[in-house]
Amino acid sequence: MNITSIWNSVYPVLVAILFFELIIVIHEWGHFTAARLMKIKVNEFSVGMGPKLLQHKGKKTTYTLRLILFGGYCSMEGEDKESDDENAFVNKKVWQRIYVVIAGALMNLVLGLVIVLIRKILSALPRSLSLTIMQSVSLTACRLAIKSKALMVCVFIPQMT
C-alpha cells in the first residue's frame, strides 16, 4: 500500500467531515444571528467539540475553535436555566424564542438551495471550465489561508479525465 492509495481512501472521508462541519456551522450561525437580532445574549459560539484550540473574546461573545470538528454550538444566556438578565433566552417572548430555535433549520434550507444553485450553474458550463473554476477557488482559498497563517486543510480537486 503506497501513500497515493492511502490518500485516495482518506480524502473522501476528510471532505465529508469538512462538509458536515460546514452544515453544522451554518446551522449554528442561524441560531447565533437570530439570537443577536432578538437581543439575546450569546455567551459562546463554538465550532467543533472537545478541548479548545483557539479562543477569541469578542465584545459580547466568546468564539472558540475546538479539537474535534464534528459538531458545534451556540450557547445563549438562560438557555438551560433561569436567569435574571433581561437579554436571556428564557426571558424573551415566545415568538422570539421560536424564531431563534427555527433559524438553524432555516439556514440549512438556505444552504441546500445555494448548493443546488451552484450545481446548476456549474453543470451548465462546459466540464473543463467548471473544473478549472473549482480548482481555482480551492487554490485561491489555500493561498489566502497561507498568507493569513490560518489553520486550513487545502483540498485540491483532482483532474478528471
N, C-alpha and C positions, 0 to 999 in steps of 0.2 A: 504494500500500500504506500503510495507516494503522497507528497504534500498536495498535489492537484486534486487527487481523488478525495482526500480528507476535506479540502476546501469546498469541493463540489457537494459534499454531504452536509457541511456545516453552514454554508452560505444561505440556502433556503430557510433554515431554521432561524438564523440571525435576522434575515429580512422579515420573517413572520413575527418574531418577537418585537422588533422595532416598529412594525406596522401596528401590532396590537397595542403597544405603548402609545403610539400616536392617537389611536382611537380613545384610549383612556384619558390622555392629556386633554384632548378636545372636549371630551365629556365633562371632565372636572373643571375645565376652563368655562364651560357653560354655567355650571353652578357658581363659580367664582364671579363671573361678570354679572350674573343675575343678583347675587348677594350684594355686590357693590352698588348696583343700580337701586336696590331696595334699602340701601344704607345699613346693611347688616355687617357687623364686624367680622372679618375673616382673620382668624389667628394664624393659620398656616396654609400654604398651597404647596403640596409636595408631589414631585414626580418620582415614582418608584417607591419601594418599601424597604424596610430594614434600616441598618445604620446610615447615618448622614455622611455624605461625601462632601457636599458643598452646602453652604447656608448663607443667605443674604437677608438681612433685616431691613425691610422697607419701612416707610413711614407708618403704615398701618398693618402690614402683613409680613410674616416671615416666609421666604421662599426657600425650599430645600430640594436638593437632588439626592436621592438615596441609592444605595448599592444595587438593589435588585430591581431591574427595570421590568417589573411585572405588576403594575398597579400604580396607585396614586390616590391622593385625597385632597379635599378642600375642607379644612376644619374651621367651623364657624362658632362664634361665641354663643352659648346657650343652646347648642345643637343637641347635647346629650343630657343636660341638667338645667335646673333653674338658674337664672342669672338676673342680677339687679340692673345690668347695663341696658339702657333703653334701645341700644342697637343690637341686642342679642336676637338670635333667630326665634327663640321661644316667645319673645315679647312683641313680635311683629304680627300684623293682621294675617288671617288665614289665607287670603288670596295672595299675599306677598310670599308666604311660606310655600304655597303650592307652586307659584311661579319659579321660585328658586329650585324646588325639587324637580320640576319637569324640564328645566332649562338644559340639564345634562343630556337627556334623551333627545331634545330638540336639536342640540348641537350634533348628535350622532346622525340625525336625519340630514342636516345640512352637509356634514362631511360626506355622507353617502351620495347626495346629489352632486357635490363638487367632483367626487371621484368618477361618477358616471359621465359628467360633462367633460372631464379631462380625457377619459377613454374614448368618448365620441369624437372629440376634436382630433386626438392622435390617430384614431382609426380612419379618419377622413384624409389624412395626409399620406403621401407615399411612404412605404415602410422604411426606406433608407433615411428619409428626412425625420420621421418620428423617432427612430433610434438615435440619430445624431442629436436631436433636441434633448432626449432623456440623458444621454451621455454628457452633453454639455452642461446641463443643470447639475448633474451629480458632481462633475469635475469642479464647477464654479463653487458649489457649496463646500467641497473639501478644501479648496484654496482659501476661501473666507475663514473656515474653521482653523486652518493652519496659521493664517495671518493673525487672528484674534487669540491664538493659543487655546482655543476651546477644545473640550473633550468631545470627539465625534468619531463615529465609525463611518469611514468612507466606503460606500458601496458603488462599485463601478459595474455598469450593466454590460454583460458580456456581448460581444458582437455576434449576432445571429447570422448564420449562413444559409 
